[in-house]
């Protein structure tokens, strides 16, 4: 297979990993819509070139030209900014493009934080597997035993492992699916129990363990499990067990806070009204509809530090770490093989290499992490895409994925 074909196939495979989890309800009116143009003049791809974070990222002999080209020219109609970090045996490179916000046109700040979306699931899986390693959670134990009353009395037994590998079959809530409704309800607060109850109003598509269906629900329940077993909030356990021990200064669970604390780039959503398309600032948005499944905030350097430590066994010990690299022996709901493990997803390349990856999307933000099992090749990105939850993956994200895989 040619390099170009490899890039195309791999980009399509990663794009398929993006699952749109619709955020919950809201109450406040949306902000005024800003027209798409004119925008600030595009900035060079190397506004920040080579690690602004202070975390060791030495270029070595790595030629980052493909990634520079992939994120050049922002802001444009597809995205207003991009941050990318890549590590290969030849070296490491970090770069940004675009603007912090369209109002000022200022560059993306160093240490910029962003919503990681479903990359949150990697953190949640690590927390549950830590508890399993401590003997406080049995992966084959039942959700009904740990969280009595959460599921109906006649519901089939769901194991903790099934929560993590998306084979629980617990149905998701029905979403209105309309961007106008989403914007109007962007500040609503949901409890995990409310989300579970809303999901259970729908019939389950399969019994636990029969198939794999990627949803947020298993991780929402897993977050409740963490809280029940530890007696602390999910946010407290994330900080105590992962962020503080690894020195992750930008990583936290926002809880009920709809803001992004600290330096960050604004995210925008393209909205069409009365035939005109404009951008709505989507930065401030309640993430309580995706607790423990899509709400964490982090940075490139923090994600790289976390993934490096995780894959090296410094976050989750063996044998529990094996769960993150083991696919369940079932088909997915569309009839294909399972692609999701505990927290990660497997993306085979044509040379037999498997990239273990996780992507995420929230309105205004796309994020991804990917690494080989030995950690020698790693990529993290954040893109403030103007249609981050659309059916088509952002062109900027596709370009980044293709460039990165071409450098593998």
C-alpha positions in Angstrom: 0.0 0.0 0.0 1.3 3.4 -0.9 2.0 6.1 1.8 -0.9 8.2 0.4 -3.3 5.2 0.5 -2.1 4.4 4.0 -2.9 8.0 5.1 -6.3 7.9 3.4 -7.3 4.6 5.0 -5.9 5.5 8.4 -7.7 8.9 8.4 -10.9 7.3 7.5 -10.5 4.7 10.3 -9.8 7.4 12.9 -12.7 9.4 11.7 -14.9 6.4 12.2 -13.9 6.4 15.9 -15.6 9.8 16.4 -18.9 9.1 18.2 -21.2 12.0 18.5 -22.6 12.1 22.0 -25.2 14.8 22.1 -24.9 17.2 25.0 -27.8 17.6 27.3 -30.4 20.1 27.8 -30.0 23.9 28.4 -31.9 27.0 29.6 -30.1 30.2 28.7 -30.5 31.9 25.3 -27.6 31.5 22.9 -25.2 34.3 22.4 -25.4 36.5 19.4 -24.3 34.9 16.2 -21.1 36.3 14.6 -20.9 36.2 10.8 -18.3 33.8 9.3 -16.4 36.6 7.6 -14.3 38.6 7.6 -12.0 36.8 10.0 -8.5 37.8 11.2 -5.8 37.1 8.7 -4.5 33.5 8.9 -1.4 33.2 11.1 1.7 31.1 10.5 1.6 27.5 11.6 4.5 28.0 13.9 3.1 30.6 16.3 4.3 28.2 18.9 6.9 25.8 17.6 8.4 23.2 19.9 7.0 22.7 23.3 5.7 25.8 25.0 4.8 23.7 28.0 8.2 23.3 29.5 7.8 19.5 29.1 10.7 18.0 27.3 10.0 18.0 23.5 13.1 18.0 21.5 12.9 18.1 17.7 15.9 15.9 17.1 16.0 15.0 13.4 12.1 15.0 13.1 10.9 17.0 10.1 7.5 18.5 11.1 6.9 20.1 7.7 3.8 17.8 7.0 2.1 18.8 10.3 3.1 22.5 9.8 1.3 22.4 6.4 -1.7 20.5 7.9 -2.5 23.3 10.4 -1.3 26.3 8.3 -3.7 29.1 7.3 -6.0 29.1 10.3 -8.5 30.5 11.1 -10.7 29.5 8.2 -14.2 28.3 7.8 -13.3 24.8 9.1 -11.4 25.7 12.2 -10.3 28.7 14.2 -7.2 27.1 15.8 -5.2 23.9 16.1 -2.7 22.5 18.5 -0.6 19.4 17.7 2.1 17.4 19.4 3.9 14.4 17.9 6.6 12.2 19.2 8.5 9.7 17.1 11.9 7.9 17.6 13.4 10.8 15.6 12.2 13.6 17.9 9.2 15.6 19.2 7.4 18.6 17.9 4.6 20.8 19.2 3.0 23.5 17.1 -0.1 25.7 17.0 -2.0 27.7 14.4 -4.9 30.1 14.4 -6.3 32.4 17.1 -7.3 32.3 20.7 -10.6 34.1 19.8 -12.0 35.8 16.8 -12.7 39.0 18.6 -9.1 39.9 19.4 -7.3 37.7 16.9 -4.6 36.9 19.5 -2.6 33.8 19.0 -3.3 30.5 20.9 -1.7 30.9 24.4 1.0 28.6 25.7 -0.4 25.8 27.9 -3.8 26.3 26.2 -6.4 24.0 27.8 -9.3 22.5 25.9 -12.2 20.1 26.2 -11.0 16.6 25.5 -14.5 15.1 24.9 -14.5 11.3 24.9 -10.7 11.2 25.6 -12.2 11.5 29.2 -13.0 7.8 28.9 -9.3 6.9 29.1 -9.0 8.7 32.4 -12.2 7.0 33.7 -11.1 3.6 32.7 -7.8 4.2 34.4 -9.6 5.1 37.6 -11.8 2.0 37.6 -8.8 -0.2 36.8 -6.8 1.3 39.7 -9.7 0.4 42.0 -9.7 -3.1 40.5 -5.9 -3.4 41.2 -6.6 -2.4 44.8 -9.2 -5.1 45.2 -11.9 -2.5 45.8 -13.7 -3.3 42.5 -14.2 -6.7 40.8 -14.3 -6.3 37.0 -16.6 -9.3 36.9 -18.8 -7.9 39.7 -22.2 -6.6 39.0 -23.2 -3.0 38.6 -26.4 -3.9 40.5 -24.2 -5.0 43.4 -22.1 -1.8 43.5 -25.0 0.6 42.7 -28.2 -1.0 44.0 -31.3 0.6 42.6 -29.7 2.3 39.7 -31.0 -0.3 37.2 -34.5 -1.9 37.3 -34.8 -5.0 39.5 -35.4 -7.2 36.5 -32.5 -5.8 34.4 -30.0 -8.4 33.3 -26.7 -8.5 35.2 -24.2 -5.9 33.9 -20.6 -6.3 34.9 -18.0 -3.6 35.5 -15.9 -4.8 32.6 -19.0 -4.5 30.3 -19.2 -0.8 31.3 -15.7 -0.2 30.2 -15.7 -2.1 26.9 -19.1 -0.8 25.7 -20.9 -4.2 25.9 -23.3 -3.3 28.7 -26.2 -2.7 26.4 -27.6 0.0 28.7 -29.5 2.3 26.3 -28.8 6.0 25.8 -31.3 8.8 26.1 -33.0 10.0 23.0 -31.5 13.4 22.0 -33.5 16.2 20.4 -30.6 16.5 18.0 -31.3 20.1 17.0 -28.5 22.7 17.4 -31.0 25.4 18.2 -32.3 23.4 21.2 -28.8 22.5 22.2 -27.8 26.2 22.3 -30.9 27.2 24.1 -30.2 24.6 26.8 -26.4 24.8 27.0 -26.3 25.8 30.7 -28.7 23.1 32.0 -27.3 20.8 34.8 -27.9 17.1 34.7 -27.1 14.5 37.3 -25.7 11.1 36.2 -28.8 9.4 37.7 -31.1 11.6 35.6 -29.2 10.6 32.4 -29.4 6.9 33.3 -33.1 7.1 34.0 -33.7 8.9 30.7 -31.7 6.2 28.9 -33.7 3.4 30.5 -36.9 4.9 29.0 -35.6 3.3 25.7 -35.5 -0.4 25.1 -32.1 -2.1 25.1 -30.8 -3.3 21.7 -29.1 -6.4 23.2 -28.4 -8.1 26.4 -25.2 -7.4 28.3 -22.1 -9.0 26.8 -23.8 -9.9 23.5 -22.5 -7.0 21.3 -20.5 -3.8 21.5 -22.1 -0.4 21.0 -20.0 2.7 21.6 -21.9 5.1 23.8 -21.3 7.4 26.8 -23.6 5.4 29.1 -21.2 2.8 30.4 -18.8 5.5 31.5 -21.4 7.7 33.1 -22.3 4.6 35.2 -18.5 4.0 35.8 -18.2 7.5 37.1 -21.0 6.8 39.6 -19.1 3.6 40.6 -15.9 5.5 41.3 -17.8 7.9 43.5 -19.7 5.1 45.4 -16.6 3.0 46.1 -14.3 5.9 47.1 -16.8 8.1 48.8 -15.3 11.1 46.8 -16.5 12.9 43.7 -15.2 11.9 40.3 -13.3 15.2 40.1 -11.6 14.6 43.4 -10.5 11.1 42.5 -9.2 12.3 39.1 -7.1 14.9 40.8 -5.9 12.6 43.6 -5.2 9.5 41.6 -4.0 10.8 38.3 -3.5 14.6 37.9 -1.5 15.3 41.1 0.8 12.2 41.0 1.7 12.9 37.4 2.0 16.6 37.8 -0.8 17.4 35.3 -1.3 21.0 36.0 -3.9 21.6 33.3 -6.1 18.5 33.7 -9.3 18.6 35.8 -13.0 17.6 35.8 -15.1 20.7 35.6 -18.1 19.4 37.4 -20.9 21.9 37.2 -18.6 24.7 36.0 -19.4 25.5 32.3 -16.2 27.5 31.8 -12.7 26.5 30.9 -10.4 27.7 33.7 -7.0 29.1 32.8 -5.6 29.9 29.3 -7.5 28.4 26.4 -8.7 29.0 22.9 -12.3 29.7 22.3 -14.4 27.1 20.4 -17.1 28.1 17.9 -20.1 26.4 16.3 -21.3 27.3 12.8 -25.1 27.8 12.9 -27.4 28.6 10.0 -30.3 30.8 10.7 -32.6 32.4 8.2 -30.3 31.3 5.4 -27.2 32.9 6.9 -24.4 30.9 8.5 -22.5 32.4 11.4 -20.4 31.4 14.3 -21.6 31.1 17.9 -19.0 31.1 20.7 -19.4 27.6 22.2 -16.7 27.9 24.8 -18.9 28.3 27.9 -21.1 25.2 27.9 -22.2 22.8 30.7 -20.7 19.4 30.3 -22.9 17.7 32.9 -24.6 15.6 30.2 -21.3 13.7 29.7 -20.0 13.1 33.3 -16.9 10.9 33.4 -17.4 10.2 29.7 -16.7 13.5 27.9 -16.2 16.4 30.3 -12.5 16.5 31.2 -10.3 19.5 30.4 -6.6 19.1 29.6 -3.7 20.3 27.5 -1.3 18.7 24.9 1.5 18.4 27.4 -0.7 16.8 30.1 -2.2 14.3 27.6 1.2 13.3 26.4 2.5 12.9 30.0 -0.6 10.9 30.9 -0.5 8.6 27.9 3.2 8.0 28.3 2.8 7.0 32.0 -0.3 5.0 31.3 1.3 2.8 28.6 4.4 2.4 30.7 2.3 0.9 33.5 2.8 3.8 35.9 -0.9 4.6 36.2 -2.6 1.2 36.0 -0.5 -1.9 37.0 -0.6 -5.3 35.3 -2.7 -7.4 35.0 -5.4 -4.7 34.9 -3.5 -2.7 32.3 -4.1 -5.5 29.8 -7.8 -4.6 29.8 -6.9 -1.4 27.9 -5.3 -3.5 25.1 -7.9 -6.3 24.9 -10.9 -6.2 22.6 -14.0 -8.2 23.7 -14.8 -11.3 21.6 -18.1 -9.9 20.2 -19.3 -8.1 17.1 -20.4 -4.5 17.2 -24.0 -3.6 16.6 -23.3 -3.2 12.9 -21.9 -6.7 12.5 -18.2 -5.8 12.4 -15.5 -6.8 14.9 -15.3 -5.0 18.3 -12.9 -2.0 18.1 -13.1 -0.7 21.7 -11.2 -1.9 24.7 -11.4 -0.3 28.2 -11.0 3.3 27.4 -9.2 3.0 24.1 -9.9 1.9 20.5 -7.7 -0.2 18.2 -6.7 1.2 14.8 -4.7 -1.4 12.8 -2.4 0.0 10.1 -1.5 -1.9 7.0 1.9 -2.9 8.3 0.4 -4.7 11.2 1.0 -1.9 13.7 -1.9 -1.1 16.0 -2.4 2.4 17.1 -4.3 2.6 20.4 -6.3 5.8 20.2 -9.2 7.8 21.5 -10.9 10.7 19.9 -13.4 13.2 21.4 -15.7 16.0 20.3 -17.7 18.6 22.1 -19.2 21.7 20.5 -16.3 23.9 19.4 -13.6 21.3 20.2 -12.1 18.2 18.6 -9.4 16.2 20.5 -7.5 13.0 20.0 -4.7 10.9 21.5 -3.0 8.0 19.8 0.0 5.8 20.6 1.7 2.6 19.7 1.8 0.1 22.5 5.5 0.8 23.1 4.8 4.5 23.2 7.5 5.3 20.7 5.0 7.0 18.4 2.5 9.3 20.0 0.2 12.1 18.7 -2.2 14.5 20.5 -4.2 17.3 19.0 -6.9 19.8 19.8 -8.7 21.6 17.0 -11.4 24.2 17.5 -13.5 23.0 14.6 -16.6 25.0 13.6 -18.7 21.9 13.3 -17.0 19.6 15.8 -20.0 17.3 16.1 -20.9 17.1 12.5 -21.2 13.9 10.5 -18.0 14.7 8.5 -14.7 15.0 10.4 -13.1 18.4 10.2 -10.9 18.9 7.2 -8.2 20.2 9.5 -8.4 17.1 11.7 -8.2 14.9 8.6 -5.1 16.7 7.4 -3.5 16.4 10.8 -4.2 12.6 11.0 -2.9 12.0 7.5 0.3 14.0 8.1 0.9 12.4 11.5 0.5 8.8 10.2 2.7 9.6 7.2 5.4 10.5 9.8 4.9 7.3 11.8 
